[in-house]
Amino acid sequence: MKNYVAVIGTGIMAAGIAAGFIAQSIPVVILGRSKEKADACLDKALLLANKIGLADPNTQKDASTLKAEQSTDILEDWSDWDQCLWVIETVAENLALKQQVFQYLDGVVPPQIPIGSNSSGFPISKIAEGLKTADRMMGAHYFMPAEVVPLVEIVMGQKTNLSYAQQACELYKSISKKPVLVKKDIPGFLANRIQHALMREALSLVQEGIATPDDIDDAVRYSFGFRYAAVGPMTQKEISGWDGMANAAREIYPSLSNTSTLPPKVEQLMKEGKTGMKAGEGFRKWTPEEISKVSDSYSRRLKAAFDVLNIE
């Protein structure tokens, strides 16, 4: 197989990541613990690729041929690496397991092929620690659902060569993703740091009884969150003016939460097993009907937001 991408793992993220390449007519090989799991993941990836729209109509027409050409097998049996463009690992969020996979890839994947990890928490410097080709290894962090959300964070580790990171960025640009280059391997990378700064303040406001979770959702969605689908926070302040932001910051910054621990209300929710929709309850109870309704609405709104991002 020529010019393909290898996805290591067979879970939800693997299927979504594979779908993004398949939709752009780039062949994908999915490698996992068993051929059965890899085949099932590939089936899901093909369905997702059809759902988001295929760049080449003939790909959809010949889906059965595509599946046959993208033969799957267990990781240890795959040896056709020469024509691989990019390897991305999506196994369970377990540092020892990821290190084991990367150690294997370090020895079998030709040194000119870049390797990424979709880890959302472990720094690539730890995953690739002690490996002889750590210079071509980097974080490649997607956001769920991977087949829809455009962003991919390319995170450079302590030994990552810039040319390999730029190579990965160019590949993602070619499939209509939006890569951002994170030049230092810091906790949370880029987007999650910004997201957690917002969540820390939002949860603090709930903890202090200043606002309800619903009011916080509305405040974000119908104010700056609404604007951020059009431009990011830096450009928005270029539009409105940094002087106004600076004056407000002098008043607001001293009162913002800087806690380094979870609020007691969240700790209590975790203790009671109230982890959100999947448990039927978080800050509020969820019926199966409500879960279905909100999930469907979420998917439609994501699609609409994606369309907004593509307006020139």
Salt bridges, closest charged atoms under 4 A:
ASP39 OD2 - LYS35 NZ 2.91
ASP43 OD1 - LYS67 NZ 2.98
GLU89 OE2 - LYS98 NZ 2.40
GLU93 OE1 - LYS98 NZ 3.62
ASP106 OD2 - LYS132 NZ 3.68
GLU153 OE1 - HIS141 ND1 2.80
GLU170 OE2 - LYS173 NZ 3.41
GLU272 OE1 - LYS274 NZ 2.90
GLU281 OE2 - LYS274 NZ 3.42
GLU290 OE1 - ARG284 NH2 2.96
ASP307 OD1 - LYS303 NZ 3.19
